[in-house]
Amino acid sequence: MSGDELAPWQWPEPVWRAKVAQVRAGQRLAPAHWPGGARCAVAISFDSDHETNELRDGGNSVARLSWGQYGSRVGMPRILAILAQHSVPASFFVPAVAALLHQDEQRRIVAEGHEIGLHGWIHERNSLLPEADERDLMLRASEVLERVTGVRPVGVRTPSWDHGPNTLTIICEMGLLYDSSLMADEDCYELLMGGVPSGVIELPVDWVRDDAPYFLMDRFGSSRPYTAPEAVFDIFRREFDLAHADGGLFQLTLHPHIIGVRSRIWILEALIRHAAAHDVWFATHRQIVEHVVATCPVAGEGETG
């Protein structure tokens, strides 16, 4: 019995245990040291959704499409300029449709030493897709990013940070090194699939370290920006400070069309300056995961792909 025909409070224990065990955090992978003797690793990332936020839902709002274009036209140049000024590498997770719409942008990202990772085909809600469709879109998205940039992505951040029942299976089949969509820890960890080590490393995210929950605007819904930029910076800074005190990992997710506006872009630079005043290692998500794999025993290593 799958339990789907029952209310959750009616589920037999094997049903809810099976749901919980689909994808689970395995061993924590916290290196004893970071490169160069740094006390803390800093992983800054950007979800370059651009126009796909509107296209994903089949929308035809020219205004929302223009908001997505702003992310590429205005936000990205500001972001890349700041990263270059401070010599900070970052990871950009890009839907394939956004990569096709803004091909020169993706080539510039790679040329400037940053990483590009998978972020779906059109920012689809992958957890609602049949397995065959989800697999097809992930494979095609990987092919597009490789064709556009000349570099095959090794990591994925699922659109809307979601996993369906088949997502990790597909990630393993593709031989991807890491995922960055889940939230079971603050340090990296190995993903368990049905209780078995998968060999896929999770570099975890969290909504508290994301600009969208604080600044997202939906003119036809109830979502309105409610947090002052100074307060958002303070939250991010406090997250970094404790990560540094712990000798761990500070991971941040930003969106070009959100953080790139005049009154918010300073948050990125101020945070970089604050972190740079400490003994930190700025790295892409790929670099961090490669260091983790090289320095921590991974139970399922070699089982992917």
SEDOSE-864275 format. One record per residue: residue number from 1; chain; x, y negated, z of N, C-alpha, C in turn. Coordinates in pm, whole numbers, plus 50000, padded with zeros to 5 digits. Each point is the difference from the previous one (the first is absolute). Layout:
BEGIN
> num,chaine,n.east,n.north,n.up,ca.east,ca.north,ca.up,c.east,c.north,c.up
> NUM,A,X,Y,Z,X,Y,Z,X,Y,Z
...
//
This chain:
BEGIN
> num,chaine,n.east,n.north,n.up,ca.east,ca.north,ca.up,c.east,c.north,c.up
> 1,A,50085,50120,50000,49915,49880,50000,50089,49875,50000
> 2,A,49980,49912,49903,50083,49881,49988,49965,49894,50102
> 3,A,49879,50002,50048,49955,49897,50093,49941,49879,49930
> 4,A,50008,49995,49865,49952,49882,49929,49848,49984,50012
> 5,A,49930,50113,50021,49856,49992,50011,49955,49973,50144
> 6,A,50098,49986,50091,49970,49976,50140,50040,49859,50041
> 7,A,49937,49948,50103,50046,49875,50059,50132,50027,50073
> 8,A,50089,49901,50006,50129,50024,50066,49989,50057,50140
> 9,A,49899,49958,50076,49986,50052,50137,49957,50146,50002
> 10,A,49960,50053,49883,49961,50140,49990,50113,50090,49951
> 11,A,50111,49939,49960,50108,50080,49941,50054,50103,50098
> 12,A,50019,50124,49956,50075,50097,50081,50147,49955,50010
> 13,A,50066,50043,50104,50138,49958,50021,50090,50024,49879
> 14,A,49993,50115,49931,50088,50021,49884,49982,49895,49890
> 15,A,49880,49943,49989,49974,49900,49896,50075,49872,50030
> 16,A,49982,49945,50123,50069,49873,50027,50149,50019,50013
> 17,A,50043,50116,50045,50145,50024,50005,50060,50005,49859
> 18,A,49929,50059,49907,50050,50009,49862,50008,49863,49935
> 19,A,49902,49914,50029,50004,49865,49944,50120,49923,50052
> 20,A,50025,50012,50130,50114,49929,50061,50132,50053,49947
> 21,A,50007,50131,49972,50127,50064,49963,50036,49985,49853
> 22,A,49911,49940,49917,50031,49990,49857,50136,49935,49977
> 23,A,50018,49880,50055,50128,49929,49992,50027,49945,50139
> 24,A,50115,50033,50053,50030,49966,50139,50145,49954,50009
> 25,A,50029,49918,50099,50138,49958,50023,50078,50114,50062
> 26,A,50114,50032,49938,50091,50099,50055,50108,49933,50082
> 27,A,50121,50051,49991,50107,49949,50084,50032,49855,49968
> 28,A,50024,49923,50105,50042,49862,49983,50144,49999,49950
> 29,A,50026,49914,49903,50132,49990,49940,50056,49861,50028
> 30,A,50061,49987,50116,50055,49873,50045,50152,50012,50005
> 31,A,50070,49942,49905,50147,50013,49998,50065,49946,50127
> 32,A,50109,50062,50037,50075,49953,50118,50073,49871,49968
> 33,A,50022,49974,49872,50068,49877,49960,49953,49961,49861
> 34,A,50012,49872,49970,49968,49948,49868,50130,49957,49931
> 35,A,50001,49992,49868,50123,49964,49929,50062,49869,50049
> 36,A,50133,49999,50003,50071,49881,50042,49992,49972,50149
> 37,A,49953,50097,50075,49985,49979,50144,49882,49914,50038
> 38,A,49910,49975,49906,49882,49918,50030,49913,50067,50105
> 39,A,49937,49920,50082,49913,50054,50104,49861,50031,49948
> 40,A,49959,49932,49895,49862,50011,49952,49998,49998,49848
> 41,A,49909,50075,49941,49980,49996,49854,49876,49917,49969
> 42,A,50010,49918,49897,49889,49914,49958,49959,50037,49858
> 43,A,49875,50042,49985,49947,50043,49870,49884,49909,49962
> 44,A,50025,49907,49911,49895,49907,49955,49943,50053,49869
> 45,A,49867,50002,49991,49937,50051,49879,49888,49908,49955
> 46,A,49966,50015,49873,49893,49920,49938,49912,50093,49919
> 47,A,49870,49990,50020,49904,50073,49917,49954,49904,49890
> 48,A,50053,50021,49881,49976,49909,49888,49873,50040,49926
> 49,A,49886,49982,50065,49873,50045,49945,49957,49918,49879
> 50,A,50023,49870,50005,49965,49908,49892,49853,50020,49957
> 51,A,49973,50013,49872,49862,50004,49953,49926,50128,50036
> 52,A,50070,50103,50048,49934,50129,50020,49900,50000,50115
> 53,A,50010,49905,50092,49900,49995,50106,49860,49979,49944
> 54,A,49989,49925,49892,49872,49978,49936,49966,50112,49903
> 55,A,50100,50043,49923,49976,50103,49899,49962,50133,50063
> 56,A,50056,50031,50116,49974,50128,50067,49852,50026,50021
> 57,A,49927,49896,50034,49857,50015,50027,49913,49976,49877
> 58,A,50063,49994,49883,49925,49976,49877,49951,49857,49989
> 59,A,50064,49910,50073,49956,49861,50002,50036,49923,49876
> 60,A,49931,49891,49981,50023,49914,49883,50004,49854,50042
> 61,A,50043,49976,50125,50008,49864,50050,50128,49934,49951
> 62,A,49985,49901,49915,50117,49930,49949,50074,49931,50114
> 63,A,49926,49952,50099,50063,49933,50113,50090,50097,50078
> 64,A,49950,50121,50029,50082,50096,50074,50117,50050,49917
> 65,A,49979,50013,49870,50112,50037,49913,50107,49892,50000
> 66,A,49958,49875,50007,50097,49890,50003,50076,49998,50132
> 67,A,49934,50042,50108,50068,50011,50129,50111,50104,49992
> 68,A,49969,50111,49932,50103,50101,49981,50114,49948,49914
> 69,A,49966,49922,49897,50104,49943,49914,50088,49903,50079
> 70,A,49942,49930,50096,50078,49909,50085,50113,50076,50070
> 71,A,49971,50123,50044,50101,50078,50068,50124,50019,49915
> 72,A,49979,50023,49871,50114,50018,49909,50058,49867,49955
> 73,A,49914,49905,49969,50042,49873,49941,50069,49908,50100
> 74,A,49953,50000,50126,50051,49907,50100,50066,50073,50117
> 75,A,49929,50100,50054,50051,50067,50118,50131,50074,49978
> 76,A,50008,50076,49893,50119,50081,49977,50126,49916,49980
> 77,A,49999,49894,49920,50122,49918,49989,50046,49944,50134
> 78,A,49906,49957,50084,50038,49949,50132,50063,50111,50086
> 79,A,49940,50117,49997,50050,50112,50079,50139,50041,49953
> 80,A,50016,50017,49870,50129,50045,49948,50110,49897,50025
> 81,A,49964,49872,49997,50099,49895,50028,50048,50009,50144
> 82,A,49909,50023,50093,50039,50010,50141,50085,50124,50023
> 83,A,49960,50112,49944,50078,50122,50016,50141,49984,49943
> 84,A,50010,49934,49885,50132,49979,49938,50085,49905,50085
> 85,A,49939,49895,50052,50073,49902,50080,50064,50066,50122
> 86,A,49931,50098,50058,50050,50064,50122,50059,50138,49975
> 87,A,50010,50039,49873,50057,50130,49963,49930,50115,50072
> 88,A,49867,49996,50000,49919,50102,50066,49934,50088,49895
> 89,A,50027,50130,50002,49929,50091,49908,49863,50034,50056
> 90,A,49906,50025,49913,49863,50031,50043,49942,50107,49910
> 91,A,49887,50054,50041,49928,50101,49921,49867,49942,49955
> 92,A,49970,50021,49872,49876,49951,49940,49919,50120,49954
> 93,A,49877,50012,50051,49912,50110,49961,49898,49944,49901
> 94,A,50001,50058,49879,49933,49937,49887,49903,50096,49932
> 95,A,49871,49968,49991,49910,50081,49918,50044,49999,49855
> 96,A,49981,50110,49930,50047,50010,49862,49938,49893,49911
> 97,A,49871,49970,50021,49935,49897,49918,50066,49864,50023
> 98,A,50035,49968,50124,50070,49875,50028,50137,49999,49935
> 99,A,50066,50115,49998,50132,50008,49934,49988,49977,49851
> 100,A,49894,50052,49940,49981,49980,49856,49963,49856,49967
> 101,A,49925,49936,50088,49963,49860,49979,50118,49906,50019
> 102,A,50094,50037,50086,50112,49912,50036,50133,50076,49989
> 103,A,50033,50041,49880,50116,50087,49981,50131,49929,50030
> 104,A,50013,49876,49958,50125,49928,50028,50024,49983,50150
> 105,A,49892,49984,50074,50012,49989,50145,50063,50125,50060
> 106,A,49955,50117,49954,50053,50125,50055,50147,50018,49962
> 107,A,50034,49961,49880,50141,50011,49958,50088,49906,50081
> 108,A,49947,49882,50031,50076,49906,50082,50020,50056,50141
> 109,A,49897,50060,50056,50010,50058,50134,50115,50100,50005
> 110,A,50003,50090,49905,50106,50102,49998,50135,49937,49973
> 111,A,50006,49905,49907,50127,49936,49966,50060,49927,50119
> 112,A,49916,49952,50091,50048,49926,50116,50027,50090,50121
> 113,A,49997,50131,49977,50042,50093,50104,49891,50049,50093
> 114,A,49875,49977,49965,49890,50045,50084,49947,50135,49951
> 115,A,49914,50058,50081,49940,50130,49969,49857,49981,49953
> 116,A,49957,50084,49905,49860,50006,49961,49947,50138,50033
> 117,A,49886,50004,50070,49937,50126,50037,49859,50009,49946
> 118,A,49946,50121,50002,49865,50026,49951,49895,49937,50090
> 119,A,49894,49951,49937,49887,49942,50075,49871,50024,49923
> 120,A,49990,50121,49945,49880,50037,49928,50002,49954,49855
> 121,A,49889,50026,49932,49987,49960,49859,49936,49861,49990
> 122,A,49882,49985,50062,49929,49872,49993,49953,49960,50140
> 123,A,50078,50041,50100,49968,49979,50142,49872,50074,50037
> 124,A,49984,50118,49938,49882,50082,50024,49994,50050,50145
> 125,A,49882,50034,50044,49984,50061,50132,50024,50150,49985
> 126,A,50125,50038,50017,50040,50136,49965,49930,50106,50086
> 127,A,49961,49966,50122,49937,50099,50086,49859,50038,49951
> 128,A,49945,49923,49905,49868,50030,49946,50008,50076,49868
> 129,A,50121,50024,49951,50017,50060,49868,50002,50152,50007
> 130,A,49949,50067,49896,50025,50144,49986,50151,50025,49987
> 131,A,50045,50116,50042,50143,50029,50001,50064,49983,49863
> 132,A,49935,50047,49895,50058,49991,49866,50018,49855,49957
> 133,A,49904,49915,50031,50010,49859,49963,50110,49930,50080
> 134,A,50007,50030,50130,50104,49938,50082,50139,50039,49950
> 135,A,50018,50128,49967,50130,50047,49950,50033,49932,49867
> 136,A,49904,49995,49910,50023,49939,49869,50040,49854,50012
> 137,A,49934,49925,50088,50030,49858,50015,50137,49979,50063
> 138,A,50037,50082,50098,50132,49986,50062,50111,50032,49900
> 139,A,49980,50104,49922,50102,50036,49901,50014,49892,49893
> 140,A,49887,49950,49952,50005,49896,49898,50059,49871,50054
> 141,A,49968,49968,50125,50056,49880,50061,50151,50010,50010
> 142,A,50050,50116,50039,50144,50018,50009,50066,49985,49864
> 143,A,49938,50055,49898,50055,49988,49864,50005,49855,49955
> 144,A,49895,49924,50032,49997,49858,49960,50110,49922,50069
> 145,A,50016,50017,50131,50104,49924,50071,50138,50036,49947
> 146,A,50022,50127,49971,50130,50039,49946,50022,49942,49861
> 147,A,49897,50000,49918,50013,49946,49865,50024,49850,50001
> 148,A,49932,49930,50089,50013,49854,50005,50135,49957,50058
> 149,A,50044,50069,50106,50119,49956,50074,50125,50078,49970
> 150,A,49984,50121,49945,50116,50086,49979,50040,50078,50123
> 151,A,49923,49988,50109,50031,50068,50125,49877,50079,50044
> 152,A,50021,50128,50029,49887,50082,50046,49979,49977,50150
> 153,A,49879,49967,50042,49975,49975,50143,50015,50128,50081
> 154,A,50049,49983,50124,50017,50115,50090,49908,49991,50121
> 155,A,49926,49889,50011,49911,49982,50113,49864,49952,49956
> 156,A,49902,50020,50088,49863,49962,49968,49938,49932,50120
> 157,A,49920,49898,49972,49908,49944,50098,49863,50007,49936
> 158,A,49913,50080,50056,49870,50018,49938,49919,49870,50008
> 159,A,49917,49973,49899,49917,49880,50004,49911,50002,50125
> 160,A,49992,49885,50065,49921,49986,50122,50050,50089,50113
> 161,A,50123,50051,49986,50063,50082,50106,49910,50117,50039
> 162,A,49959,50078,49904,49911,50111,50029,50056,50129,49941
> 163,A,49967,50109,50062,50032,50133,49951,49872,50080,49990
> 164,A,49983,50068,49888,49892,50096,49989,50052,50138,50039
> 165,A,49916,50101,49993,50042,50134,50040,50107,50060,49909
> 166,A,50018,49943,49881,50096,50056,49905,50123,49913,49978
> 167,A,50003,49883,50062,50104,49902,49971,50140,50053,50031
> 168,A,50019,50056,50118,50134,50048,50035,50042,50117,49911
> 169,A,49907,50085,49963,50033,50109,49907,50056,49944,49870
> 170,A,49937,49896,49949,50045,49939,49874,50136,49934,50018
> 171,A,50020,49932,50112,50129,49938,50029,50111,50105,50000
> 172,A,49972,50115,50062,50099,50109,50002,50026,50053,49859
> 173,A,49895,50018,49923,50015,50050,49864,50085,49907,49916
> 174,A,49988,49870,50024,50076,49902,49923,50144,49987,50048
> 175,A,50032,50064,50112,50136,49993,50052,50037,49864,50053
> 176,A,49902,49924,50049,50029,49867,50053,50072,50011,50134
> 177,A,50087,49906,50025,50081,50000,50121,49919,49958,50122
> 178,A,49914,49899,49982,49931,49946,50117,49863,49944,49964
> 179,A,49921,49984,50106,49872,49931,49995,50007,49885,50099
> 180,A,49925,49892,49973,49994,49887,50093,49857,49949,50005
> 181,A,49911,50083,50058,49857,49970,50001,49934,50028,50134
> 182,A,50069,50070,50088,49937,50052,50122,50056,49932,50125
> 183,A,49941,50028,50114,50024,49913,50117,50015,50076,50131
> 184,A,50061,50118,49998,50007,50081,50121,50117,49964,50091
> 185,A,50090,49912,49956,50117,49968,50080,50053,49864,49954
> 186,A,50110,49956,50063,50070,49880,49956,50133,50034,49937
> 187,A,50053,50119,50031,50119,50053,49934,49955,50095,49889
> 188,A,50094,50033,49912,49971,50099,49896,49969,50135,50063
> 189,A,49925,50081,49928,49973,50136,50044,49973,50088,49879
> 190,A,50015,50131,50021,49969,50093,49893,49852,50032,50001
> 191,A,49940,50011,49883,49859,50033,49990,49979,50151,50005
> 192,A,49905,50040,50082,49957,50140,50005,49874,50015,49916
> 193,A,49994,50106,49922,49882,50029,49919,49943,50133,50047
> 194,A,49884,49994,50066,49945,50120,50058,50089,50060,50107
> 195,A,50074,49913,50069,50089,50045,50106,50138,50043,49953
> 196,A,50025,49998,49870,50128,50045,49944,50080,49878,49954
> 197,A,50129,49991,50036,50082,49887,49953,50002,49992,49848
> 198,A,49977,49880,49949,49989,49981,49855,50131,49956,49936
> 199,A,50092,49944,50080,50121,49943,49943,49981,49857,49954
> 200,A,49877,49949,50000,49972,49861,49962,50013,49912,50124
> 201,A,50072,49891,49987,50021,49910,50112,49897,49888,49996
> 202,A,49944,49969,50114,49909,49886,50013,50076,49882,50057
> 203,A,49996,49887,49927,50049,49873,50052,49874,49920,50034
> 204,A,49960,49999,50127,49865,49958,50035,49975,49850,49988
> 205,A,49876,49970,49971,49949,49863,49993,49909,49977,50120
> 206,A,49948,49880,50012,49898,49971,50101,49931,49870,49961
> 207,A,49869,49994,50025,49925,49880,49963,50048,49877,50075
> 208,A,50057,50018,50119,50048,49884,50075,50121,49936,49934
> 209,A,50072,50077,49916,50117,49948,49927,49967,49981,49853
> 210,A,49881,49952,49973,49951,49978,49863,49931,49864,49998
> 211,A,50026,49921,49895,49941,49867,49994,49850,50001,49968
> 212,A,49953,50103,49931,49861,50000,49952,49896,49991,50112
> 213,A,50011,50076,50109,49895,49989,50102,49985,49861,50059
> 214,A,50108,49921,49999,49995,49866,50059,49953,49893,49901
> 215,A,50023,50024,49870,49981,49892,49903,49902,50032,49887
> 216,A,49949,50121,49993,49919,50039,49884,49870,49920,49995
> 217,A,49961,49966,49878,49880,49918,49979,49905,50072,49904
> 218,A,49873,50011,50039,49896,50057,49914,49883,49903,50000
> 219,A,49985,49926,49893,49900,49893,50000,49858,50052,50001
> 220,A,49978,50126,49958,49865,50055,49999,49977,50095,50118
> 221,A,50099,50015,50085,49987,50085,50116,50030,49923,50126
> 222,A,50028,50074,50106,50022,49936,50130,50147,49976,50031
> 223,A,50089,50046,49914,50143,49988,50028,50047,49858,49974
> 224,A,50055,49938,50102,50053,49864,49990,50133,49993,50075
> 225,A,50096,49923,49950,50125,49983,50075,49969,49945,50139
> 226,A,50055,50066,50102,49967,49958,50136,50121,49975,50086
> 227,A,50120,50021,49949,50120,49987,50081,50092,49895,49939
> 228,A,50046,49908,50082,50092,49897,49951,50133,50062,49960
> 229,A,50065,49947,49897,50130,50054,49960,50100,50009,50114
> 230,A,49999,49900,50090,50094,50004,50112,49974,50121,50090
> 231,A,49873,50034,50017,49965,50116,50083,50042,50130,49933
> 232,A,49984,50007,49867,50042,50121,49928,50151,50017,50009
> 233,A,50074,49892,49982,50145,50009,50015,50037,50049,50140
> 234,A,49930,49951,50101,50030,50041,50137,49977,50149,50019
> 235,A,49893,50053,49940,49973,50145,50009,50113,50077,49933
> 236,A,50036,49960,49878,50107,50070,49929,50131,49991,50077
> 237,A,50030,49883,50054,50125,49982,50074,50004,50090,50122
> 238,A,49890,50008,50072,49997,50085,50119,50014,50148,49962
> 239,A,49940,50039,49888,50019,50137,49953,50147,50027,49971
> 240,A,50066,49905,49934,50143,50017,49972,50081,50005,50128
> 241,A,49973,49908,50092,50081,49992,50121,50000,50131,50077
> 242,A,49886,50065,50012,49996,50125,50073,50062,50114,49920
> 243,A,49983,49997,49867,50068,50100,49917,50151,49989,50017
> 244,A,50049,49877,50006,50144,49980,50020,50042,50047,50138
> 245,A,49920,49968,50101,50033,50044,50136,50003,50152,50010
> 246,A,49914,50066,49923,49994,50147,50001,50108,50063,49913
> 247,A,50068,49918,49918,50096,50055,49906,49934,50078,49888
> 248,A,49878,49957,49964,49922,50077,49904,49983,49933,49865
> 249,A,49881,50016,49946,49967,49955,49865,49891,49894,50006
> 250,A,50023,49889,49928,49896,49898,49983,49958,50003,49854
> 251,A,49873,50035,49976,49945,50007,49865,49890,49896,49987
> 252,A,49997,49930,49886,49903,49892,49976,49941,50014,49861
> 253,A,49870,49975,49989,49932,50003,49870,49936,49864,49973
> 254,A,50030,49944,49883,49944,49873,49958,49944,50014,49859
> 255,A,49917,49903,49961,49938,50001,49867,50031,49867,49931
> 256,A,50051,50003,49878,50038,49874,49933,49889,49898,49990
> 257,A,49876,50044,49978,49891,49903,49984,49952,49946,50135
> 258,A,50046,50060,50110,49960,49955,50133,50111,49920,50067
> 259,A,50118,50059,50010,50110,49933,50069,50064,49892,49914
> 260,A,49976,50004,49869,50072,49911,49908,49952,49857,49997
> 261,A,49892,49967,50071,49949,49863,49994,50088,49907,50083
> 262,A,49991,49871,49973,50091,49901,50059,50001,50002,50152
> 263,A,49884,50018,50060,49991,49989,50146,50040,50129,50072
> 264,A,50033,50106,49923,50034,50129,50063,50136,50053,49962
> 265,A,50052,49959,49886,50124,50060,49952,50115,49980,50099
> 266,A,49991,49895,50081,50105,49976,50099,50013,50115,50100
> 267,A,49890,50073,50022,50004,50112,50094,50107,50100,49959
> 268,A,50005,50031,49871,50099,50096,49951,50141,49952,50028
> 269,A,50029,49876,49963,50136,49950,50019,50034,49988,50148
> 270,A,49907,49951,50081,50028,49985,50143,50025,50136,50065
> 271,A,49927,50101,49956,50019,50132,50058,50135,50058,49959
> 272,A,50038,49979,49874,50132,50046,49956,50110,49931,50078
> 273,A,49987,49869,50019,50103,49926,50075,50007,50050,50144
> 274,A,49884,50026,50058,49997,50048,50139,50068,50137,50010
> 275,A,49967,50090,49909,50060,50134,50003,50149,49994,49972
> 276,A,50039,49915,49906,50142,49991,49960,50087,49947,50113
> 277,A,49941,49933,50097,50076,49951,50115,50033,50113,50097
> 278,A,49948,50119,49973,50028,50118,50081,50082,50099,49916
> 279,A,50047,50106,50064,50077,50101,49927,49903,50099,49936
> 280,A,49960,49972,49875,49902,50082,49930,50053,50045,49865
> 281,A,49937,50101,49949,50026,50050,49865,49874,49979,49918
> 282,A,50005,49908,49903,49891,49981,49906,50014,50107,49891
> 283,A,49893,50072,49973,50009,50109,49902,49865,50023,49935
> 284,A,50003,50062,49883,49877,50043,49937,49946,50121,50074
> 285,A,49876,50031,49974,49942,50120,50062,50078,50124,49957
> 286,A,50038,50005,49874,50076,50117,49953,50132,50012,50076
> 287,A,50072,49891,50016,50128,50005,50070,49983,50047,50144
> 288,A,49895,49954,50065,49977,50040,50139,49970,50149,50008
> 289,A,49913,50048,49912,49966,50142,50003,50122,50085,49966
> 290,A,50079,49958,49903,50122,50075,49968,50094,50006,50119
> 291,A,50013,49891,50075,50084,50001,50119,49941,50092,50106
> 292,A,49870,49996,50017,49934,50087,50097,50024,50147,49966
> 293,A,49982,50035,49874,50019,50139,49958,50145,50044,50018
> 294,A,50093,49907,49976,50142,50034,50010,50047,50016,50144
> 295,A,49931,49937,50094,50049,49999,50138,49912,50075,50098
> 296,A,49878,50038,49958,49909,50073,50088,49964,50134,49934
> 297,A,49996,50108,50077,49957,50128,49942,49852,49996,49963
> 298,A,49969,50038,49877,49862,50001,49952,49959,50146,49980
> 299,A,49899,50044,50073,49963,50142,50000,49964,50050,49862
> 300,A,49926,49919,49924,49953,50045,49870,50083,49955,49884
> 301,A,50120,49951,50026,50083,49945,49894,50022,50105,49892
> 302,A,49981,49956,49875,50020,50090,49888,49874,50073,49960
> 303,A,49888,49982,50070,49878,50071,49969,49911,49924,49905
> 304,A,50035,49873,49968,49916,49923,49910,50039,50028,49857
> 305,A,49905,49965,49911,50028,50003,49857,50019,50137,49945
//
